[in-house]
Amino acid sequence: MSDDASPSDADEPSATDSTGPVEPTASSESLVLTYAAPFLGVLLISVGLPLSIVGGYVVVQDGLGLCGEPAITATPADEYDDSLATIEEIPAEQLSSAEREALEEAIDSPLQEGRVSGELENRAALLEGVVVEYEGTHYYVQITSQNSCLEVQPLLFPIGAVAILMGIGGVLTPPIYRKLAGFEERMRR
């Protein structure tokens, strides 16, 4: 009786067949979709991340006060022995009001640092380092950090974001392709 099986019985799936979605075999997948798209996606993500970070930083750096104000240090001259004898000396009266406020801040600070919030009239001299007499004490004063603002196009942020999104699409191409191919195969049945 087992030889009497009808052809319609042979077409029906048996209980031992897998009941999961039918996915295309590895031989039917395109090499471009399997390897090139994810590789290109990873490249786009790796390029997009720094672009969006730098572009985003440029947009917020001024608003958060992360740049534009140089820092100076003021160290008492007696800590240097006689090595400051050849250094230019500037009287405190010759400093701009912003430089003088930064000098006072540096003198009072335990880190001996102050921020110049305003115009730097003696920038060249302070970059080299000068001796300033302030209230009877000599200080060696110099700019330690210029804190200049990063200047790049803010358009880098959206370009980087688009590159990241395109990269994510490239990385997700193989699984999406397999799902769609499996769906198409099920629809044919």
BELSULPE-V444627 format. One record per helix or strand. SS is the DSSP state (hx for helix, st for strand). FROM is the first residue (numbers start at 1). TO is the last residue. If there is no record, write none. Layout:
# BELSULPE-V444627
ss=(SS & SS)
from=(FROM & FROM)
to=(TO & TO)
This chain:
# BELSULPE-V444627
ss=(hx & hx & hx & st & hx & st & hx & hx & st & hx & st & st & hx & hx)
from=(2 & 7 & 31 & 71 & 77 & 89 & 92 & 97 & 113 & 123 & 130 & 137 & 156 & 173)
to=(4 & 11 & 60 & 76 & 80 & 91 & 94 & 108 & 115 & 128 & 134 & 145 & 171 & 188)
